[in-house]
């Protein structure tokens, strides 16, 4: 047995087959739910795995998961891992143009998708010739055009697949790919070996303790322990953090709770009903609505089981942390820091916040280095965060970016992250900001140039720059400075948004537009983002 994610999961299944593994609420508030034991989840994954294998999808082939949170998502992940195929997350907010890019860049040969996305899949499919097999979950909307390749219903795929295992040997070198919006252009697929992501992204079987020393030790710990820890990852599974949280829970032999979509009031009701102990979310955008509900319509909800609430992808502000702590004083609030390229780096100190920055107690594998020499920077000097040891292999289909980001030093593999930081005499790291102009809106990372390209595709737009403006709930929202073509008819925010919605996911759409006579750029033509930020924030002339 190796550090292979499918092998590790099966070892847990064989240890606690009848223990409840997953509680899924389809539409919060309706009472529609599904409960699976470890053995039932394993059999469901086996059925889909055999179906995919029967279609010629095997080791090293890429399968996209274009799904909301669901049993099917985790079933499909494990189905891929069992046959040594590579699961690839697909952002369900993407529209046709973005889907075409990802389907092609990832070399998808298979796709498991929710029926709600049938029209988008049908539109993108002809431009992704390698994609040859579709599995659809649910019933498509009336009138939705069918894809050129007839999808197989998940129920039919399950019926045709054996519930038994019967798979060949696997390897710690098998891969999982996590596509990230990143900070420098189009989405990039981060290639992880199973063993590396097990230790870097999942804590090696003990996120807060000593990692296991043998693969078999994981099941031994589950056999020696009990149950009662309930994990509730509330963000979408198509973002890496939530999927990793589910893996961590399964490696403990504990229960995972999922909602299809985030409805704050129903999250709180589920916390009370399922005795949830650990909730994960993304920043103020998700915690503030819980605070509002607890202080209003759901005042008095039983949160006594709640031990921790952790945020990853966006920092929780001091104001919202204080408000939540006043309502649920016994729960720990954790600002965790990590990325698709590094896994988990550390947890923020209690004094972290917008005023002092994101201060981290990092693990021993994290350093601040000079981005040019890759050597550690002196105390107090700015540099780039880097991590060594169990790091990804690189970016899929992007050797140039891989060479820029991944390197070797003193016999260790390193990844150079996009965050600027400094380190103090006590080893506390302060994150100074992204190394680019990335906009973080509710944990979604938005690259300005992608939005600018969409804006400039409008026939009446001559030039455009995009920057983030502060937003109380989302942290930042997208704003644009637009220069119209001479003689064009006036535009307004609504028309700009309508245009962008044909090319971009909803969270990337500008929420404010400032029209200007001229876009300010450097003599070389480079964008002047400092000027753009001042304009959209009302601090300079437009």
C-alpha positions as CSV (number, residue, x, y, z in Angstrom):
1,X,0.0,0.0,0.0
2,X,1.2,3.5,-0.9
3,X,0.2,7.0,-0.2
4,X,-2.5,6.8,-2.9
5,X,-5.8,8.6,-2.1
6,X,-8.0,5.8,-3.4
7,X,-6.0,3.2,-1.4
8,X,-6.2,5.3,1.7
9,X,-10.0,5.8,1.4
10,X,-10.6,2.1,0.9
11,X,-8.5,1.3,4.0
12,X,-10.9,3.6,6.0
13,X,-14.0,2.0,4.4
14,X,-12.8,-1.4,5.4
15,X,-12.2,-0.2,9.0
16,X,-15.5,1.6,9.6
17,X,-17.8,0.4,6.7
18,X,-21.1,1.1,8.5
19,X,-20.2,4.5,9.9
20,X,-22.0,7.5,8.4
21,X,-19.6,9.2,6.0
22,X,-21.7,11.8,4.2
23,X,-24.9,13.8,4.7
24,X,-26.0,15.8,1.7
25,X,-28.9,18.3,1.6
26,X,-30.0,18.9,-2.0
27,X,-32.1,22.0,-1.6
28,X,-31.8,23.5,1.9
29,X,-35.1,24.1,3.5
30,X,-37.0,21.3,1.6
31,X,-35.8,18.5,3.9
32,X,-34.5,16.6,0.8
33,X,-31.4,14.8,2.0
34,X,-29.3,11.8,1.3
35,X,-27.1,9.8,3.8
36,X,-24.4,7.4,3.0
37,X,-22.2,5.2,5.1
38,X,-18.5,4.7,4.1
39,X,-19.4,1.4,2.4
40,X,-22.3,3.0,0.5
41,X,-20.1,5.8,-0.8
42,X,-17.4,3.3,-1.7
43,X,-19.8,1.2,-3.7
44,X,-21.2,4.3,-5.5
45,X,-17.7,5.3,-6.5
46,X,-16.9,1.8,-7.7
47,X,-20.0,1.7,-9.9
48,X,-19.0,5.0,-11.7
49,X,-15.4,3.9,-11.8
50,X,-16.3,0.7,-13.7
51,X,-18.5,2.7,-16.1
52,X,-15.7,5.1,-16.9
53,X,-13.2,2.3,-17.3
54,X,-15.6,0.5,-19.7
55,X,-15.5,3.7,-21.8
56,X,-11.7,3.4,-22.1
57,X,-10.9,6.0,-19.5
58,X,-8.0,4.9,-17.5
59,X,-4.7,5.8,-15.9
60,X,-3.6,9.4,-16.6
61,X,-6.7,10.4,-18.6
62,X,-8.4,13.6,-17.4
63,X,-12.1,13.8,-16.4
64,X,-13.8,17.1,-15.6
65,X,-16.2,17.6,-12.7
66,X,-18.6,20.3,-13.7
67,X,-20.9,20.0,-10.7
68,X,-22.5,21.8,-7.8
69,X,-21.8,20.3,-4.3
70,X,-23.3,16.9,-4.3
71,X,-22.8,13.2,-3.6
72,X,-22.0,12.9,-7.3
73,X,-19.0,15.2,-6.9
74,X,-17.3,13.2,-4.3
75,X,-18.4,10.0,-6.0
76,X,-16.8,11.1,-9.2
77,X,-13.6,12.2,-7.5
78,X,-13.1,8.8,-6.0
79,X,-14.3,7.0,-9.1
80,X,-11.5,8.7,-11.0
81,X,-8.9,8.0,-8.4
82,X,-9.9,4.3,-8.2
83,X,-9.1,3.8,-11.9
84,X,-6.0,6.1,-11.8
85,X,-7.7,8.7,-13.9
86,X,-7.2,12.3,-13.0
87,X,-10.1,14.4,-11.7
88,X,-10.2,18.0,-12.8
89,X,-12.3,20.6,-11.2
90,X,-14.4,22.8,-13.5
91,X,-15.7,26.2,-12.2
92,X,-19.5,25.9,-12.7
93,X,-19.7,29.7,-13.1
94,X,-17.8,29.6,-16.3
95,X,-19.5,30.5,-19.6
96,X,-18.9,29.0,-23.0
97,X,-15.7,30.8,-23.8
98,X,-14.1,30.0,-20.5
99,X,-15.3,26.3,-20.6
100,X,-13.8,25.9,-24.0
101,X,-10.4,27.1,-22.7
102,X,-10.5,24.8,-19.7
103,X,-11.8,21.7,-21.5
104,X,-9.0,22.0,-24.1
105,X,-6.2,23.1,-21.8
106,X,-6.9,20.2,-19.5
107,X,-7.2,17.7,-22.3
108,X,-10.5,16.4,-20.9
109,X,-11.6,13.1,-22.3
110,X,-14.6,12.7,-20.0
111,X,-17.0,15.1,-18.2
112,X,-19.4,14.5,-15.3
113,X,-21.8,17.5,-15.2
114,X,-25.0,18.7,-13.6
115,X,-28.0,18.8,-15.9
116,X,-28.4,22.6,-15.3
117,X,-25.3,23.1,-17.3
118,X,-26.4,21.2,-20.4
119,X,-26.7,24.2,-22.6
120,X,-23.2,25.4,-21.8
121,X,-21.7,22.0,-22.2
122,X,-23.5,21.6,-25.6
123,X,-22.1,25.0,-26.8
124,X,-18.5,24.3,-25.7
125,X,-18.3,20.6,-26.7
126,X,-17.7,21.1,-30.5
127,X,-14.6,23.1,-29.7
128,X,-13.1,20.5,-27.4
129,X,-12.5,17.5,-29.8
130,X,-10.7,15.3,-27.2
131,X,-13.8,15.3,-24.9
132,X,-15.6,12.1,-26.0
133,X,-17.7,10.9,-23.0
134,X,-20.3,12.7,-20.9
135,X,-22.1,11.6,-17.7
136,X,-25.0,13.8,-16.8
137,X,-26.4,14.2,-13.3
138,X,-30.2,15.0,-13.1
139,X,-32.7,16.1,-15.7
140,X,-31.9,19.0,-18.1
141,X,-34.1,22.1,-18.3
142,X,-36.9,21.9,-20.8
143,X,-35.8,23.0,-24.2
144,X,-32.1,22.9,-23.5
145,X,-30.1,21.8,-26.6
146,X,-28.6,18.4,-26.3
147,X,-24.8,18.0,-26.7
148,X,-23.5,16.4,-29.9
149,X,-22.3,13.5,-27.8
150,X,-25.3,11.9,-26.1
151,X,-24.8,12.1,-22.3
152,X,-25.2,8.9,-20.2
153,X,-27.4,9.5,-17.2
154,X,-25.5,8.9,-13.9
155,X,-28.2,6.5,-12.8
156,X,-27.7,4.4,-15.9
157,X,-23.9,4.5,-15.5
158,X,-24.3,3.3,-11.9
159,X,-26.7,0.5,-12.9
160,X,-24.2,-0.7,-15.5
161,X,-21.2,-0.6,-13.2
162,X,-20.2,-3.2,-10.6
163,X,-20.3,-2.2,-6.9
164,X,-17.3,-4.3,-6.3
165,X,-13.7,-3.0,-6.5
166,X,-11.6,-5.2,-8.7
167,X,-9.2,-2.5,-9.7
168,X,-5.5,-2.8,-10.4
169,X,-2.6,-1.6,-8.3
170,X,-2.2,2.1,-7.8
171,X,0.7,4.4,-7.1
172,X,1.6,7.4,-4.9
173,X,2.7,9.0,-8.2
174,X,-0.9,9.0,-9.5
175,X,-2.1,12.6,-10.0
176,X,-4.9,15.0,-9.2
177,X,-5.2,18.3,-11.0
178,X,-6.6,21.5,-9.4
179,X,-7.4,24.3,-11.8
180,X,-7.0,27.7,-10.2
181,X,-8.0,31.2,-11.4
182,X,-4.6,32.3,-10.1
183,X,-3.2,35.8,-10.5
184,X,-1.5,35.8,-13.8
185,X,-3.9,35.1,-16.7
186,X,-6.1,32.2,-17.6
187,X,-6.7,29.3,-15.2
188,X,-3.8,27.0,-14.6
189,X,-3.9,23.3,-13.7
190,X,-1.8,22.5,-10.7
191,X,-0.5,18.9,-11.0
192,X,-0.2,17.1,-7.6
193,X,1.1,13.6,-6.9
194,X,-1.2,11.9,-4.4
195,X,1.5,11.5,-1.8
196,X,2.4,15.2,-2.0
197,X,-1.1,16.6,-1.7
198,X,-1.8,14.1,1.1
199,X,0.9,15.7,3.2
200,X,0.8,19.3,2.0
201,X,-3.0,19.7,1.5
202,X,-4.5,17.2,3.9
203,X,-2.0,17.2,6.8
204,X,-0.8,13.7,6.3
205,X,-3.7,12.3,8.2
206,X,-3.3,14.6,11.2
207,X,-3.6,18.3,10.2
208,X,-3.0,19.5,13.8
209,X,-0.7,16.6,15.0
210,X,2.0,14.2,13.9
211,X,1.5,13.0,10.3
212,X,1.4,9.3,9.8
213,X,4.6,7.5,9.0
214,X,3.1,4.6,7.1
215,X,0.0,4.5,4.8
216,X,-1.5,1.7,7.0
217,X,-1.3,3.9,10.0
218,X,-4.2,6.0,8.8
219,X,-6.7,3.2,9.2
220,X,-5.0,2.1,12.5
221,X,-5.7,5.5,13.9
222,X,-9.3,5.4,12.8
223,X,-9.8,2.0,14.4
224,X,-8.3,3.2,17.7
225,X,-10.4,6.4,17.7
226,X,-14.0,7.3,17.8
227,X,-16.5,9.3,15.9
228,X,-18.4,12.5,16.5
229,X,-16.4,15.1,14.5
230,X,-18.6,16.6,11.8
231,X,-17.0,18.7,9.0
232,X,-19.1,21.1,7.1
233,X,-17.3,22.6,4.0
234,X,-19.7,25.3,2.9
235,X,-17.9,26.7,-0.2
236,X,-18.1,24.9,-3.6
237,X,-16.2,21.6,-3.9
238,X,-15.0,22.9,-7.3
239,X,-12.6,25.1,-5.3
240,X,-9.8,22.9,-3.9
241,X,-10.1,23.8,-0.3
242,X,-13.6,22.3,0.2
243,X,-12.6,19.0,-1.5
244,X,-9.4,18.8,0.6
245,X,-11.6,19.4,3.7
246,X,-13.8,16.4,2.8
247,X,-10.7,14.2,2.3
248,X,-9.4,15.2,5.7
249,X,-12.7,14.3,7.3
250,X,-12.7,10.9,5.5
251,X,-9.1,10.2,6.6
252,X,-10.3,10.7,10.2
253,X,-13.2,8.3,9.6
254,X,-15.6,11.2,10.4
255,X,-18.7,12.7,8.8
256,X,-19.0,15.3,6.1
257,X,-22.0,17.5,5.6
258,X,-22.7,19.2,2.3
259,X,-25.3,21.6,1.0
260,X,-25.8,22.0,-2.7
261,X,-25.6,25.8,-2.4
262,X,-24.8,28.3,0.4
263,X,-27.9,29.4,2.2
264,X,-26.8,31.0,5.5
265,X,-30.0,30.3,7.5
266,X,-30.0,26.7,6.4
267,X,-26.3,26.3,7.2
268,X,-27.1,27.3,10.8
269,X,-30.1,24.9,11.0
270,X,-27.8,22.1,9.8
271,X,-25.2,23.0,12.3
272,X,-27.8,22.5,15.0
273,X,-29.4,19.4,13.6
274,X,-26.2,17.5,12.7
275,X,-24.2,18.7,15.7
276,X,-21.5,20.1,13.3
277,X,-18.1,20.7,15.0
278,X,-16.1,22.3,12.2
279,X,-17.3,24.8,9.5
280,X,-15.1,26.0,6.7
281,X,-16.0,29.1,4.6
282,X,-14.4,32.0,2.7
283,X,-14.0,35.3,4.4
284,X,-16.6,37.9,5.5
285,X,-18.7,37.3,2.4
286,X,-19.8,34.0,4.0
287,X,-19.4,34.7,7.7
288,X,-21.2,38.0,7.8
289,X,-24.6,36.5,6.6
290,X,-24.2,33.9,9.4
291,X,-23.7,36.7,11.9
292,X,-26.8,38.6,10.5
293,X,-28.9,35.4,10.8
294,X,-27.7,34.6,14.3
295,X,-28.4,38.1,15.4
296,X,-31.8,38.2,13.7
297,X,-34.2,35.5,12.5
298,X,-32.2,32.6,13.8
299,X,-31.3,34.1,17.1
300,X,-30.9,31.3,19.7
301,X,-29.9,28.6,17.2
302,X,-28.1,25.8,19.0
303,X,-24.4,26.2,18.0
304,X,-23.1,24.5,21.1
305,X,-21.4,21.7,19.0
306,X,-19.4,24.1,17.0
307,X,-15.7,24.0,17.8
308,X,-14.1,25.9,15.0
309,X,-14.9,28.1,12.0
310,X,-12.1,28.4,9.5
311,X,-11.7,30.8,6.6
312,X,-9.4,30.1,3.6
313,X,-9.1,32.2,0.5
314,X,-10.0,35.5,2.1
315,X,-9.2,37.0,5.5
316,X,-11.9,37.5,8.1
317,X,-12.1,41.1,9.3
318,X,-11.7,42.0,12.9
319,X,-15.2,43.5,13.0
320,X,-17.0,40.4,11.7
321,X,-14.8,38.1,13.9
322,X,-15.8,40.2,17.0
323,X,-19.5,40.0,16.0
324,X,-19.5,36.3,15.5
325,X,-17.5,35.7,18.7
326,X,-20.1,37.7,20.7
327,X,-22.8,35.3,19.4
328,X,-20.8,32.0,19.5
329,X,-18.1,32.7,22.1
330,X,-16.9,29.2,22.5
331,X,-16.0,28.6,18.8
332,X,-12.5,29.2,17.5
333,X,-12.1,31.5,14.5
334,X,-9.2,30.6,12.2
335,X,-7.8,32.5,9.3
336,X,-6.0,29.8,7.4
337,X,-3.6,30.5,4.5
338,X,-2.8,28.3,1.6
339,X,-3.1,28.0,-2.1
340,X,-3.7,25.5,-4.9
341,X,0.1,25.4,-5.4
342,X,1.1,24.9,-1.8
343,X,-1.6,23.3,0.1
344,X,-1.7,24.6,3.7
345,X,0.9,27.1,4.8
346,X,-0.3,28.3,8.2
347,X,-2.8,30.1,10.4
348,X,-3.0,33.8,11.0
349,X,-2.2,35.3,14.3
350,X,-5.1,36.8,16.3
351,X,-4.1,40.4,15.5
352,X,-4.3,39.8,11.8
353,X,-6.6,42.1,9.9
354,X,-6.8,44.8,7.2
355,X,-4.9,47.3,9.2
356,X,-1.9,45.1,10.2
357,X,-2.0,42.6,7.4
358,X,-2.2,38.9,7.3
359,X,0.3,37.7,9.9
360,X,1.1,33.9,9.7
361,X,2.5,31.3,12.0
362,X,3.9,29.3,9.1
363,X,5.0,25.7,9.0
364,X,8.7,24.7,8.8
365,X,8.4,24.2,5.1
366,X,7.6,27.9,4.3
367,X,10.1,30.7,3.7
368,X,10.3,34.2,2.3
369,X,12.7,34.3,-0.5
370,X,14.2,36.7,-3.1
371,X,12.2,36.0,-6.3
372,X,15.4,36.5,-8.4
373,X,17.9,34.5,-6.4
374,X,15.5,32.2,-4.6
375,X,17.6,32.8,-1.4
376,X,15.9,33.7,2.0
377,X,15.5,37.4,2.5
378,X,16.8,39.2,5.6
379,X,14.4,39.9,8.5
380,X,12.0,42.7,7.6
381,X,12.9,42.7,3.9
382,X,10.1,42.0,1.3
383,X,10.2,38.8,-0.7
384,X,8.0,36.1,-2.1
385,X,6.5,33.3,-0.1
386,X,7.9,29.9,-1.0
387,X,7.3,26.4,0.2
388,X,9.5,23.3,-0.1
389,X,9.0,19.5,0.2
390,X,5.7,18.0,-0.8
391,X,4.9,20.5,-3.6
392,X,3.2,20.1,-7.0
393,X,4.9,18.8,-10.1
394,X,4.1,22.0,-12.0
395,X,1.4,23.5,-14.2
396,X,-0.3,21.2,-16.7
397,X,0.5,22.1,-20.3
398,X,2.5,25.2,-19.2
399,X,6.3,24.4,-19.1
400,X,7.2,28.1,-19.2
401,X,5.1,29.0,-16.1
402,X,6.3,25.9,-14.4
403,X,9.9,26.9,-14.8
404,X,9.1,30.4,-13.4
405,X,7.2,29.0,-10.3
406,X,8.9,25.7,-9.3
407,X,12.6,25.2,-8.6
408,X,15.1,23.1,-6.7
409,X,17.5,24.2,-3.9
410,X,19.7,22.2,-1.6
411,X,18.0,19.0,-2.8
412,X,14.5,20.2,-2.0
413,X,11.7,20.9,-4.5
414,X,10.2,24.4,-4.0
415,X,7.2,26.4,-5.2
416,X,7.4,30.2,-5.5
417,X,4.0,31.6,-4.5
418,X,2.5,34.8,-5.8
419,X,2.3,36.5,-2.4
420,X,4.7,39.2,-1.3
421,X,5.7,38.9,2.3
422,X,8.2,39.7,5.0
423,X,9.4,37.8,8.1
424,X,10.2,39.2,11.6
425,X,12.7,38.1,14.2
426,X,10.2,35.6,15.7
427,X,9.6,33.9,12.4
428,X,6.1,35.4,12.0
429,X,5.4,36.1,8.3
430,X,3.3,39.1,7.2
431,X,1.7,38.8,3.8
432,X,2.0,42.1,2.0
433,X,-0.2,41.4,-1.0
434,X,-0.4,39.5,-4.3
435,X,2.5,39.9,-6.6
436,X,0.1,41.1,-9.3
437,X,-3.1,43.1,-9.5
438,X,-5.3,40.1,-8.7
439,X,-8.7,41.0,-7.2
440,X,-10.0,38.8,-4.4
441,X,-13.8,39.0,-4.3
442,X,-15.3,36.7,-1.7
443,X,-12.4,34.2,-2.2
444,X,-12.8,34.2,-6.0
445,X,-9.6,35.4,-7.6
446,X,-10.2,37.7,-10.6
447,X,-7.5,38.6,-13.1
448,X,-8.0,42.2,-14.3
449,X,-6.6,41.6,-17.9
450,X,-9.2,38.9,-18.5
451,X,-12.0,41.3,-17.7
452,X,-10.3,44.0,-19.7
453,X,-10.2,41.8,-22.7
454,X,-13.9,41.2,-22.4
455,X,-14.6,44.9,-22.1
456,X,-12.5,45.7,-25.1
457,X,-14.4,43.2,-27.2
458,X,-17.4,45.6,-27.1
459,X,-17.4,47.5,-30.4
460,X,-17.8,50.9,-28.6
461,X,-15.0,50.4,-26.1
462,X,-11.6,51.7,-27.1
463,X,-9.6,50.9,-24.0
464,X,-10.2,49.8,-20.4
465,X,-8.5,49.0,-17.1
466,X,-9.9,47.0,-14.2
467,X,-9.2,47.3,-10.5
468,X,-10.8,46.3,-7.2
469,X,-12.7,48.6,-5.0
470,X,-13.4,47.8,-1.3
471,X,-16.6,46.0,-0.5
472,X,-17.9,45.5,3.0
473,X,-19.2,42.0,2.3
474,X,-17.0,40.6,-0.5
475,X,-13.7,42.2,0.5
476,X,-13.4,43.7,-3.0
477,X,-15.6,44.1,-6.1
478,X,-14.6,44.6,-9.7
479,X,-14.7,48.1,-11.1
480,X,-13.6,49.3,-14.5
481,X,-12.4,52.5,-16.1
482,X,-13.6,52.7,-19.7
483,X,-12.6,54.9,-22.6
484,X,-15.2,54.9,-25.4
485,X,-14.4,55.1,-29.1
486,X,-14.7,58.5,-30.7
487,X,-18.2,59.2,-31.9
488,X,-19.7,56.1,-30.3
489,X,-23.0,56.2,-28.5
490,X,-22.9,56.5,-24.7
491,X,-22.9,53.4,-22.6
492,X,-24.1,52.7,-19.1
493,X,-23.3,50.2,-16.4
494,X,-26.2,47.9,-17.4
495,X,-25.1,47.7,-21.0
496,X,-21.5,47.0,-20.1
497,X,-22.6,44.2,-17.7
498,X,-24.8,42.7,-20.3
499,X,-22.0,42.5,-22.8
500,X,-19.6,41.0,-20.2
501,X,-22.0,38.3,-19.2
502,X,-21.7,36.7,-22.6
503,X,-17.9,36.2,-22.0
504,X,-17.3,36.0,-18.3
505,X,-18.6,34.2,-15.2
506,X,-20.9,36.4,-13.1
507,X,-18.4,37.0,-10.3
508,X,-16.0,38.7,-12.8
509,X,-18.6,41.2,-14.1
510,X,-17.8,44.9,-13.2
511,X,-20.0,46.3,-10.5
512,X,-19.0,49.9,-11.2
513,X,-17.8,51.7,-14.3
514,X,-16.2,55.1,-14.6
515,X,-16.1,56.5,-18.2
516,X,-13.1,58.6,-19.0
517,X,-11.8,60.6,-22.0
518,X,-8.4,58.8,-21.8
519,X,-6.9,55.7,-20.2
520,X,-3.6,56.6,-18.6
521,X,-0.8,54.2,-19.4
522,X,3.0,54.4,-19.3
523,X,5.0,55.5,-22.3
524,X,5.6,51.8,-23.1
525,X,1.9,51.2,-23.1
526,X,1.8,49.3,-19.8
527,X,-1.3,49.7,-17.6
528,X,-1.1,52.2,-14.8
529,X,-3.1,50.3,-12.2
530,X,-2.3,52.8,-9.5
531,X,-4.1,55.5,-11.5
532,X,-7.0,53.1,-12.3
533,X,-7.5,52.3,-8.7
534,X,-7.5,56.0,-7.7
535,X,-10.2,56.6,-10.4
536,X,-12.5,53.8,-9.5
537,X,-12.2,54.6,-5.8
538,X,-13.0,58.3,-6.5
539,X,-9.6,59.5,-5.5
540,X,-8.5,60.9,-8.9
541,X,-9.9,62.5,-12.0
542,X,-11.5,60.2,-14.5
